[in-house]
Amino acid sequence: MHIDHELDVRGLVCPLPILRTKQSLAKMDSGQTLRITATDPASVIDFQVFSDQTANELLFMSEIAGEFVFVLKKK
């Protein structure tokens, strides 16, 4: 999967991962992808809701050893 931008929000808790994601997406072009790495367990629900509410497509989500990885495609 091609990744255009990466964002590390490890160590941050709600709502900061989503806020930082919004800031990153605002600087991107439509169709570009953003990979986010987080450690907040609440981010699983947060990114699903964020994707639904903003129409930015959640392409991928995984969890490995307490780190959550999300890939969003900007609308």
N, C-alpha and C positions, 0 to 999 in steps of 0.2 A: 504494500500500500504506500502510495506517495504521500509524504508529509511536507507541507509547505512551511509551517511554523511550529515551534515547540514552546510550551509553557510549563514551568516547574512551580507548583504551588504546595509542595510537600511542607508539612509543618503548619500550614495555615488551616483555620477552621471557618466554618460557615459564618458569614456569607462571603468571606474573602476569596475563596477559589472561584466562585461565580463572578464576582466583581472584576477580578483580574482577567477572567476569560472574556467578559464583555469588552474590556479595554483592548485586549489583543484582537478580538474579532473586528472591532471598529477600525483598526488599521489595515485590515486585510481586504482583498478583492473577493467578490462573489465567486463561489466555486472552490476557493482555496481551503485547505485542511489545516486543522490545528490539533496537535497532540498535547494533552494535558496529563501531567503526573501529579497525583494527590495522595495524601495519607489520611484525610478525614473520612471515616466510614459513612458519614452523612452525604458525602459527595455523590454516592451511587444514586440516591434518590434525587438529589439536587440537579445533577446533570440530565437525568431523564426528564424532569419537569422543565428545566431550562430549554431543552431541545423542543419539547412539545409546545411551550409558550412562545418561542421565538422563531420556530420553523427552521432553525439551524439543525441539519441532520446529524444525529448521533450514529456514526458509522461503525464504531467499535467500542467495546467496554470490556475490561478484564481486571482481575485482582491477583497479584502475586506477592506473597510474603508481606501483606499489609500495605502494599502500594497499589493504587488504583490508576489505571490508564484509560483515558477516553480520547476518541478521535471525533472531532466535529467538523462538518463541512459547512462553510458559511453559505447562507441562502443568497 
